[in-house]
Amino acid sequence: MRRVTTGSGPFARRGAGVLLHVSSLPAGRLGEDAYAFVDFLTAAGCSVWQVLPLVPPDEEGSPYRALSAMACHPGLLDPTVRVPPAWEAYRQWCERESDWLDPYVEYQTIRTSLGGTSWPDWEPTLRDREPDRVAQVLRDAPRLAERVRIQQWRFQQQWRALREYAENRGVLLFGDLPIFVAHDSADVWGHRELFLLDETGYPLTVTGVPPDYFAVEGQRWNNPHYDWKAMAADDYRWWRRRVDRQRQLVDLVRIDHFRGFEAAWHVPVHAATAREGRWEPGPGVELVRRLVDTAGPGSLVAEDLGVITPAVERLRDDAGLPGMKVLQFAFDGDPDNPHLPSRHEQHAVVYTGTHDNDTTVGWWRALTDDSRALVRAELADPSEPMPWALIRLALSSPARLAVVPAQDLLALGSEARMNTPGVTEGNWSWRATSGAFSPALAARLRELVESMDRSG
């Protein structure tokens, strides 16, 4: 049995939030819509805005296979905002962030100059990051290199202004940190010694998960695995810096696939499916304690979904991290299902669904009559229509923080789904329509939030 703790910071009292990535705002970027959404949250009595990773996504738009784990996505910038000249502040910021910024500028400049070719396919001198050859490329494309650098500075300025606006209105920003990084990224190119790669830079094994709720053949993610021994040799410096970077941007950080710190699924490079993988041990408490110390108390959340063992639960609990409860996973007829509201702990975050789930309306439509009966048995009012019946159930949970995807607040169907795991096309593109987050919707949500003692 997991111990119940009251938590600290945001988990010291009950609260509510909404999951909406910046790209899903009506304009799809920072700007007036972002500030208006903070105002909506305030009017609705919510104290948390959860977003997906802010990193530069891959060609399919996935922020979980990013070109950098440290940089931010310039495509989210508001083009109408011009940062006033502050060259000394800019210079100082570039110097402070040089450990991740310089490799990212080099990587993006080379990659763009070569038409988007992945780094293992670059000529050997560039692939191996020989300083003289890299410097030559940057000299040949100075405007491109400087644009990449300035975009990161502009994002820093625009995001800081939004965060200050949210903070002044009692709204915390909740970010997301994927445990693995993309093979074609500045991180792997710049730190090959920290990953399990061959001499040409290709992975020895790749990441994934065994068969689960989302995929009968498992999922093959194709990220390279970490060389945990190499990382331990410098006290996990790269990981500590990565968490520190996230805490520069957000108040709370969800660690995606937290169970990978206990053990990760290694899939042979040439395997047909992820079924052929095997579990390999991770760094465990040795790393997790360092990340908690770096992030500060009450600021990390463990995404503990999927194949969760007692060892993973011990790692989460020993670190004092809240886990996740997802109501769409609760109704399989098992009275011990940890996602059932009766099984929720206070020190947890409850969701109707996540960015990987169907919307609640789409999920409900796909359920059998028997499954719907199991859901109705848990509802205070079985006649209340979806999705608000499930929203009410989430907000009534003992979990200290309840988060509802924006698509559920808007009562949207499967057409508004953000991501379908295992499907490479059609994801990450949903946007809310202008005016969707109306005063009437805020008032309806606030009434429910207040009735569940979750108002900020």
Protein Blocks (a to p, Z undefined) as FASTA:
>chain_A
ZZddebeajllpccddddddfklpmnopacjklmmmmmmmmmnopabdcdddfbdcdfko
paklcfbfkbccfklpcfkbccdddfklmmmmmmmmmmmmmmmmmmmmmmmmnnopafkl
mcfklmnopaklmmmmmmmmmmlmmmmmmmmmmmmmmmmmmmmmmmmnopacdddddfbd
cfbafklmmmmmlpccdfkopafbdcdddddfklmnbpaehpacddfklmmmnoommmmm
mmmmmmmmmmbdcdehkllmmpccdddfklmblklgccdddekjmlmmmmmmmnoghiac
cdfehjddfklmmmmmmnopacdddfklmmnopaklmkbmklpcfbbcddfbdfkbccfk
lmmmmpcfklmmmmmmmpmblmbccfklmmmmmmmpmbfbdcddfklmnopafklpfbdg
hiaghphkaccdehklgfklmmmmmmmmmmnopaZZ
